[in-house]
Amino acid sequence: MSDSEVNAKFNDIVDHIEGVVSEEIILITTSEVFNKPAGTSDQGYRED
């Protein structure tokens, strides 16, 4: 692999990670806005 091929691969990986992270942030933000648990964890949101 040449340096440019390595750099291209690395950039693809970084782009993928950034995409996943930004989706997580969007999910967390929207769940906070609507006061609902993010994912399956509902700690701190119980109304017993």
N, C-alpha and C positions, 0 to 999 in steps of 0.2 A: 504493500500500500504506500502510495506517495503521501507527502505531507498534506497536499490539498484534499486528497481522499479522506484522510484522517480528520481534517478540519470539517469537511462536509458532514461526515458521520457525527462528529461531536455536536455540530450545530443542530442537526436533526434531533439528537437526543435532548439537547437543551430546550429546543422549541417544544418538544413533546412534554417535558417536565413543566415548562411554563404554562402550557395549555391545561394540564391536569391541575396545577396549583391554582390557577385563576378560576377554574370551575369550582374547586373546593371553596375558594373565598366567596364566590357568588352564592353557593349553596348555604354557607354559614351566614352570610349577610341577609339573604332573603328569609332564612329561618328566624333570625333575630328580629327582623322587621315584623314578621307575622307572629312572633312569640311562640314559635313551634320548635321542637327539638331538631337538631341537624342529624341526619342519618337515623340510626336506631336508638341512640342514647337520648333518654328523656329526663335525665337527672336535672333537678332544679326547675322543672316545669310541671311537677305534680300539683294537682288541685284537690288534695284529700280533705 
